[in-house]
Amino acid sequence: MPLVEYPRAARRVPPHARAGDVPPAGRRGPRFVNVTAHGMVPHFVYFDLGNVICSFDRERAIRQMAALTDTTPDRVRSEVLDGGLQAALERGAIDWSEFHERFSERTGTSSDAEALATAASDMFALNVDLLPVIAGLERAGCRAGILSNTCDVHWRHLVASGYAILPGGFAPIVLSHEVGAAKPDPAIFASAAARAGVAPDRIFFCDDIEEHVAAARRAGWDSEPYVSASRLVDDLARRGLELGL
């Protein structure tokens, strides 16, 4: 079986590792394990943003936009979600100025563009359960990035929120509105893989949407749905990447 390298900080040897796969005690340098039954040992981890790094309450944003523009949440939902405005914004097909103009025209409302942006963006909360996982990856020497369907106003709001991990050590940060393609489009996975600088089968990706997980697998990545931080720790451990958690 081929040997693959994984970060020195990993502490346990998987039970299927053969004698000699780990350097003698006290010896410096990388440690080695066999390819695991769950795939290649990850050399890079991509995190989704919404409902992984941060939770979000879309209905709160809709209510806030409705209150600001003196219309109904149903009308906002119809134009923003069902009418495709949010999707176009996240693909980079329109910017916030165009979004605001089209939203105002369709709903027959008037509002300040920046105030509407704040109403649309004030819906996030940091997933603090994930913080030890991010720290564990850094300690293990495993690089991590963000791959997200999002728009400029949401990203700027998150960065301005004061969360120490955003943008933090994540690199690269691949955002759909900048790439011009959104998950599950293969183009965004190709762009993200190129920017990660490792082979696709050495990328592990977690996302809360099954369709995006399936798309990552079609792109040759290793991927699992995000359920919880503890489940993610287990998913990585089964692949030979131990975080000491």
N, C-alpha and C positions, 0 to 999 in steps of 0.2 A: 504494500500500500504506500502511496506517496506521502512524504512528510511535508507538513506545512508549518510555518512559523506563526506563533501568536504571542501577544505581549507578555513581557516578563512578569508583570504584576499578577498574572493568574496564579492561583494558589493550589488548586487541586488538579491532580492528573486524572483525566477521565478513565473509567475502569477498563476501557478497551485499549488503552495505550500499551505498547509493548515495552519490555525492558530495553533500556538504552535510548528511549525516546526523550528522556529528560536528562540534562547534564548532571554530573555529580554534584552533591551538596557543596555549597560554597563557591562553585564556579560561576563566574560572571558571564553574561551573554544571554541570548535568546533561548527560550525553552521551546520544545517541539512536541506536538501530538499528532496522531493520525487524523486524517479527515474523519469527521464524526459521522454518525449515522444520520444526522440532521443536516448535513451539508458542510461546506467549507467553513473554516474558522473565519469569522468576519475580520476584515482589515479596515472597514469603514462602516459607520452606522448613520443612516439618514433617519431623522425624525420628521413626522408630520407636525404641523403647528397647531391647528385647531383641534381640540379634544384629545390632544396628546401632550404637547408642552403647555398649552393653555386650554382651559375649557371656555366655551362661549355660549351665550344665551341669545340666539337669533331673535326670539320673540320679544325680548327686552328691547333690542335695537329697533324692531318694527314698531313697538309701542312708543318709543321715544321719537322716532321719525314722524309718526302720526300725530303725536301731541304738539310737536314743533310746527307742523304744517297745517294743523287744524283739519285733519282728515281722519279716516278710519284705519285701524290696523289692517283690515281686509283689503282696503284699497292699496295700501303700501305693499303688502305681501303680493298682491296681484301684479303690480308693476315691477317690483324689484326682483322677486323670485320667479313667479310664473311668467312674467313678461321678458325675462332674460337680461335685465339691466345688470344684475349682480354678476351673472356669468360673463357678460361682455367686459365688465370692469376687471374681473379676475383674469381674463385672457389678455388683457392689455389692448383690447379692441377700441375701448374708449377710456378717457381719463376722467378725473372727478368732475372737472368743469362740464364735460359733455354729459356725464351721468346726471349732474344737478339740473342741467338744462332740459334734458329729456324727461326726468322725473317730474319737474315742475310743469312741463307741457302736458304730460299724460294725466297728472292728477289735478291740474288746474289750480295749483297752489303756488305760493310765493314764500321763499325763505332765504336766509343767508347761507351761502355755500359752505362756509367753515362750520357754522352751527349745525348744519345738517350732517356734515362729516363727523362731528363729535357725537351726535345722536346715533349715527349708524355704527360707530366704532366702540362706544362705551359699553361693552358687553363681555369683556374678557376677564378671566381670573387665572392666575398662575397655578399650574398643577404642581404643588409643592412635593407631592409624593415622588415625582420624577427627579428631584434634585439630587438625591444620593446616587441614582443611576448615572446621571450626567457626570457627577464627580468621580464615580467609579471608572467610567470610561476614560476620563482624563488621567486618572492615576494609573490605569492599565496601559496607557500609551496608545489607545485606540481613537483615531480621529472621528469626529462627528459633525454632521451638517444638518441643515433644515431643507426639506423639500415640501413646499406648501402651495396650495391654491389659495391665493389671497390677493388683495389689492393694495395700492399705495397708501390709502388713508388708514386702512387697518394696520398695516405694518408700521407706519409712522406713529400711530397711536400706541402700539405695543412698545416700541423702542422708547417712546417718551414716558412710558408708565413707570420707569425706574427699576424694572426687573434686572437684577445683576446678570442674569444669564442671557439677556437679549440686547445686543447680538452676542455678547460674551465670547466664548471660544469657538462657537460654531463657524465652520468654514469648509466648504462654501455654503452660502445661503442661496438657495435656488427658489425664486418666487415666480409664480405663473405669470403675473402681469409684466414682469421683466423679460421672461423668456418668450412670451407670445404664444404659449401653449399651456394647457391645464391637464392635470391628471383626469382621466386615464390615457390621454394622448401619448403615444409612444415617443413623440418628439421631446417631451419634457424629461422623460427618463433617460433618453440618449444624451441630452444636454447635461443632466445631473451626473451621469456616469463619467462623462468626459471631464467634468470639473472636479470630480472626486479623485481622478487619477489612479484608480485601481481597476482591476478586472471586474466585470459585472457580477461574477459569482462570488466575489469577496465583499460585496455590498449587502448589508442587512438593512431592511427598511421596515418601519412600523407605522401603520396608519389605521385610523378607526373605521375606514370605509373598505368593505370587502372588495369592491370593484377596483379600488386602487391597489390593494394587495395583489389581486390577480393580475393586474396590468404590470406590476413590478416583476412578478414571476415570469410573465411572458417576455419581459425584457432581459431575462437571465439573472435577475437578482434573487437573493434569498429574502423572503418577506413573511411577516406574520401580522395578523390584526392586533392592534393595541387594545388590550382589555384593562390592564392595570400595571402599575410599576412592578409589582412582585411577579406577575406573569412575564413581563419583559425580561426581568432578571433571570427567570428560569429558561426562557427561550434562548437567551444568549449563553447561559451555562451549558445547555444541551449541545451547543455548537462549539464548546471548548473555550469560551470567553468568560472567565470567572471575574466578577467584580468585587469580591470580598464582602458581599451583602447577604 
